Amino acid sequence: MKYKELIINDPTELLFGNAPHPVTTRRGLEIGGGQVYAELNFTLPMMSINNDTLPDVYRHYKEIAEGALQRALELHSKGVVLELETLLEMTKTPSIGIEVVNIMNETCEDYYQKYGLKSEIRLTPNDLREFERPAKQRTSALLEPMFELFEKGALAGGDLLSIESTGGKEVSDGALLMCDIKAITFALAVLGVRDMHFLWKKIKAIADKTGKIAGGDTACGFANTAMVLAEQRMIPRVFAALVRVISVVRSIVAVEEGATGPHKDCGYEGVFIKAIAGIPISMEGKTAACAHLSPVGNIAAAAADLWSNESVQNIKLLAGMAPTVYMEQLEYDVRLMNEALKAGSVPTHILQKLLVDSDIYTDPQAFILAPENVIRISQALVKGESYVANARNGALEAIDMIEEALQSGKMKLPELETGYLPVLRDELSGIPDSESDFIEMMLPALDQSKFILSEYGL
Amino acid sequence: MSNLIEQIAICVENGKVNAASPYPPQMKGQPGSDELTKQALEEGVSPNDLLNKALVPAMEKVGQKFSENKIFVPQMLLSAKAMAASMQHLKPYFQSGEVKRKGTFIMGTVFGDLHDIGKNLCCMMIEGAGWEVIDLGVDVQPEKFVDELDHHPDAVVGLSALLTTTMVNMATIIDFIRNKYPQTKVAIGGAPINNDFAKQINADVYTKDPQGLVVWLDRLSV
C-alpha cells in the first residue's frame, strides 16, 4: 500500500467541509475547500428502459435536473453535485447514458449561465462485469461499453468520474451471509485491491485524456450490503463494522492510482480515506433514508465535504417530485454545516461533536466513524506492508476499540452480537502478512468455480 | 429410534453437519446429522419420520428463532447445511417416491437483475420447510421458468427483483408463464415490491420476508 502514514493525524482536523487536498471543478465548486455542498442522487421510477420508453427516460432526467437546480437556486445554494448512477441499459448502450449526461449538463450550464449556480455531474457507470458469472474482470467484452460511457460521458459533461466496482463480489456475497471474515478479507484485500488497480489505471487515463476529475470508488456492494443486512438483523452489526474497515484498503486503491476525490457516497469508508489521503469525500446519512436505513444518520456528516441522499426515485410526493424534495433536505443540512464553518472553529467543532455524540455509542458501525476512532483505526490500516496485513490490522484495532467501549459501559450490545467478537478476532488473527501466503491459505477453502483467478492477475 | 430422531433434530437446529465440523463448539467431536441420518436409516427408521419428525420441525424452530432475532443468518445457513447432509441420505427415497416433499418451488431473480441474497435466503428457508427447490439463479428469462414448469407443471414459482427498473420484468414473466400454465401460483418479493404491485401484475402473493413465503406455501400445500 502506497500510504504509510496519515495526512490527517489530529481528529480535530477531520472536519466537514475541509480537506487537505480540495478539488476545484470546471464551474468552480471547491470541494473540501471550506464548505459543504449537496450531492443529489436519483433514479427512475418503476419503468422499463427500451426504445419505446427512451423519450420518457430522457424526460425524467431533464425534470430531475431542472427541479433540483431550481430548488437549489431558490434556497440560495452555493453549489450542487448531481450524481448520475447509470442503470444497466444506459451502460450497455452507452449512447443512452451519454444522452442523459448531455441533457443534464445542458440544464447545469443553463443555471450556471443564467443564475451563476455552480453545479457538476458525477458520472457513475454501473459495473457491467457483474452481469457475467464468473466475472471476467479483465477480459469481458462488457468493459468496452463501460469505458465508452466513461469517456464519451465525460466529454458530454460528466465531470467527476466514479464507479462502485465489483471485483471480489463473487466471493463476498456468500461470505457476508456466513460472517466469514477471512473470505471477506480475501474478497476485498486481494481480489478487490487487484481489480481496483486494473480498473482505476484506466479510469484515471480517461480522466486525464478528457480533462475531467477522477473521483473515487466505494465498496457499496460489500460494506453497504453488510450494513443493510445488519439493519435487517441478518448478520451482526459488529461484523458489518469490520467489513467497513476492511473495505478501506480496497477503496483507497483508486486514490493510489490517481483519483483525487471527491470520493463517492454509498460507502462510509470515505472518512478513513480522507484521514489517510486527505482527499474530499461524499457521505450520506439521515437524508439517505429514502434509499436505505442506517445507524449512522448524523455521525456520517462529521467529515463530509459533499452530503448525499444516496438515491431517490423520481416520483411525486406531496411537496413535489422526490429529487426536488431531497434537494431541499440536503440544502438545509449543508446550510447548517456551512453556517457553523462561517462562524469559526468553535461552533464548527460543537456542531461536529453533536453529530458524533448523537450516534457514536448506539451502534458499532457508528462508533468506528467518530473522528478520533477513524484516526486510530486508520493508523492501524497503514502500518503493515501489504493490503492484507493492513486490512487485518485495521479490523483487529476496531475489535479492540469496540471491546473497550463495551467494557467502559459506554456501548451496550446484546450477547448475540458480542459472542461474535472473539470468533472474529480469532479468525482475523490467523491471517498472515503476505498476500501470497493468504491466497495459499484461502484457495482450498473457497469455491473456485465462482471466480477466475487469472481475471485478477493471479 | 426416537432418540435418533431427536438427536438429528438437535444437530440440524444447531448446525452440526458431521463429526468433523467444528461448529457448534459445544458439539465438537460428536456425530452430526450426516452420520446420524445414515445410522437411523440403517437401523430402520422410516425416512418419512426422519423428514417430518426431525428435519422439518428442526428447521421450523430455526426459522422461528430467526424471526425472534435470536440467531443470525450464518447460524441458519449452518442448519441448512446440516439438513442438506441428511437429505443426501434421503435422496433415494425421494426418487423412489417413498418420501414426498410438500411440493416444488421454482425460484429466480428476474432478467436484468443480479441481486440474489434475498432469493438465496428464500430458497434455503423453503427447502428447510420440506419443499423441493429449483433455484434458477439470477437474470432469469421467462422461457427458463416455463422450461422448468414443463418438468414440474404443479410447481409454485417465486420471482425476486431489487430494482425499480427490473421489477417490471416480473409482469412479463408472469404473463409468459400464465400463457402456458394459467393455474401456476406465483409469489414475488424484493425491496421495491409491495402488495399493490403484486395485485397489479397478477402475482398471487407478495411477502416481505422468507418466513412469510414459507407460511403462504405451507397453506397451499395443506
Interface residues (C-beta under 8 A of the other chain):
Chain A: T43 L44 P45 M46 M47 S48 I49 L87 L88 E89 E130 F131 R133 D173 L176 L177 M178 C179 T225 L229 R233 M234 I235 P236 Q313 L416
Chain B: N69 K70 I71 F72 V73 P74 L77 G112 L114 D116 I117 N120 L121 V138 D139 L163 T164 T165 M167 V168 N169 P192 F197
